């Protein structure tokens, strides 16, 4: 005798319930795909990328004995010419080098104002409270046991290419000791420099991560500079932070 219309047999009902349970089960996130998507978002904003070293425990993948900046430098000496926004190339790098960090070459499309973490957090609060447009911001080395080398990176538009080459303000100027009284603890990464882009891993289970992502437009660096400089000065006066410590290597 056939089943009544609209009635589901017990066996079929069990199969349907099992299917629904499987459908409701959350799909596990793929860290590789998430990393790739974040990198492609950076490139889509026009910031050129190149592969960088990664941590192997507390060492650097470059295997250089006593590497001064483990997991924070490009893989290639030709990183400036290698840097690209090409989607296909970045996908190849990300998939073929799943542990690699990435750097972005500054001074082409963007600059980065790089300050001690405590000063950067204070400055960010003040900038947002004042209604000043702040672009992408990343934290480097933050964590419960972060050392005093932790930094905050403010991504800005570049100063552009002046007609007079003598008007260039290369990154190194803000790293010399004689300039520290004017900009204590602040590095201005422009032409000839680079920074790590999130997501990036650092030795000791530290990382570089976005606080504000690439959906925020790049601001003029001069709109942030005074607040960042003031915060760095206050931070230097109220802590034992060494303003002469180099945050990033300039050459390799």
QUIMO-V959977 format. One record per backbone hydrogen bond with DSSP energy under -0.5 kcal/mol. CO is the residue of the C=O (numbers start at 0). NH is the residue of the N-H. Records with the same first field share a line. If there is no record, write none. Layout:
CO: NH + NH
This chain:
3: 6
6: 8
8: 12
9: 13
10: 14
11: 15
12: 16
13: 17
14: 18
15: 19
16: 20
17: 21
18: 22
19: 23
20: 24
28: 30
29: 33
30: 34
31: 35
32: 36
33: 37
34: 38
35: 39
36: 40
37: 41
38: 42
39: 43
40: 44
41: 46
42: 45
45: 47
47: 104
48: 83
49: 102
50: 74
51: 100
52: 100
53: 60
55: 58
56: 203
58: 55
59: 62
63: 66
66: 69
68: 71
72: 52
75: 78
77: 81
78: 82
83: 48
85: 89
86: 90
87: 91
88: 92
89: 93
90: 94
91: 95
92: 96
96: 99
100: 51
101: 196
102: 49
103: 194
105: 191
108: 157
109: 106
110: 155
111: 113 + 188
112: 114 + 153
113: 186
114: 151
115: 119
116: 120
117: 121
118: 122
119: 123
120: 124
121: 125
122: 126
123: 127
124: 128
125: 129
126: 131
127: 130
135: 154
136: 210 + 211
137: 152
138: 208
139: 150
142: 145
146: 149
149: 116
150: 139
151: 114 + 153
152: 137 + 154
153: 112
154: 218
155: 110
159: 161
162: 164
163: 166
164: 167
167: 169
169: 172
170: 173
171: 174 + 175
172: 175
175: 178
176: 179
178: 181 + 182
182: 185
186: 113 + 188
187: 189
188: 111
189: 192
190: 170
192: 105
194: 103
196: 101
199: 207
201: 204 + 205
202: 205
205: 201
206: 140 + 141
207: 198 + 199
208: 138
211: 136
212: 215
215: 135
218: 156
219: 222
220: 223 + 224
221: 225
223: 227
224: 228
225: 229
226: 230
227: 231
228: 232
229: 233
230: 234
231: 235
232: 236
233: 237
234: 238
240: 242
241: 244
